[in-house]
Amino acid sequence: MGPIYRRVKCTNLKSKEVKGYLSTRGSASTAIGDGPDYPPAMCYWKVNEEEGARYLTKQTEPFDRCLGVSDWWYACWSLQQVRNMGYFTNVIQNQDGTLSPGTHPDRFLAGPYRSVGIDWTWWAKKGDPNILICELVD
């Protein structure tokens, strides 16, 4: 039996306002929103027992992608096959429900950042008012 994919609901840590669901713009860019312009990324937690690490993994054909760190601290969906490029990382689910990249535990998934008509997500420093709580939901 394969993984059970679910949406990732994003809520602002500070205000508790629901911002929407993690989404995909193209195959690699990570956005946040709700509605027809933001189809939810269907995800699950992939566990690597050897590494003791977890990856937030998104359903993509032909290979699933994992949440990672892109240029200028934007969040991205990275292929496991490109580990050597630095975008691919495990994800830490913090006790308060926020997410941090394993390669940069001092950063937290945040959003939305509105630019060119899209609400992007990025990895922010502690204290940023846009940090998100992320949870898998049906």
N, C-alpha and C positions, 0 to 999 in steps of 0.2 A: 504494500500500500504506500502510495506517495505522500508527499506533504499536503497539509490542509492550508490552502492560501486564504488569507483574510485581509481586509482593509486595515490601514494604519490611521487611526483617528488622532488628530493633533489638536491639543488644547494649550493655550497660553498658560505658562506656569504661574505668572503673576496675577493675571486678571481672571483666570479660569474660563475664558471665552474660547469656545470651540472655533478653530480656524479652518477646519476642513480635513481633508485626507491627503496623505502623501500621494503624489501623482507623478506622471512621466510626461516630459515634453521631448519627443523623439524617443530614442532608446536609452539615453544616458543621463539627461538632465532631470533634476529633481525639483518639482514644484509642489505647491500646497493649495488646495481649494476644494470646491464642491460644485457639482453641476456638470453639464455636457463639455465644457472646455477643460475640465480636470478629471478625466477618467481615473478612478482610484487604482493605484498600484496594488496588485494582489501579492501579499507577502507571507512569509513564515520565518521562524527562527531556525536557522541551520546551525547545528552544533558540530564542531570538530573535536572529537574526543581526544585525539592525540595532542592538540594544541591547548585544549581546555578553553576554547574560544567559541563565541557565538557570532553569527553573521545575520543581519537583517536582509533577507533574500527575497527578490522580486521575480515573479514569473515573467519570463521573456523567452521567446523562441529564437534560435534553437537552444540557447543556454540561459539559465537564470543569472541575474545580476545581483550584486550585493551593494548595500549602501556604503559609500566611501567618501573620500575627500578629494575634491577637484581643485583646479587652479583658483587662486584668490579666495580660498576657504569656502567656495560653493560646495554644496552636497551633490553627489552624483551617484548613479547606478553603474557600478564597475563590474567588468567581467573577471571571473577568477583567473582566467588565462593570462591576464596582464598584471599579475602581482608585482613584477619588477618595475612597473611604471609609478608606483607609489600611491595610486588612487584606491587600491584595494586594501581594506582593513577590516578587522573585526569591530564589533560595536558593543560598547558597554551600556547595559541598561542600569542606570543609577537608581538608588532607593526611592527617589522622588518621582520616578517615571520618565525622567529626561534621558536622552541618549548622548553618548560621547564616543568619538572614534577611538579605537584601541591604541592607535599611534599618537593620539593627542588627547589624553583624558581630561585635560584642562579646557576643552572646547565642548560646546553643547549644540545640538541641532536647534535651529531657530528659524523663524519665518513669520509671516511672509515679507519678502523684500520685493516691492513692485518695480519692475523695469521692463521696458519694451512690451508692455501689455501682459506680462506674466508675473505671477507671484512665486518667486524663487525661495528655496531654503538654503541655509548656509550654516557653518559651524562657528558659533559666537563664543566670546569669552564669558566667564562667570559674571553675573550681574546684568547682562544684557536684558532689557525688558521684553524681548521677543523670543526667549527660550521656550521650547515646546515640551509638553508631556506627550509621549507617544504610546499608544496602546493598540494591540491587535483586536479588532472587533469583527463580528459577523456582518 
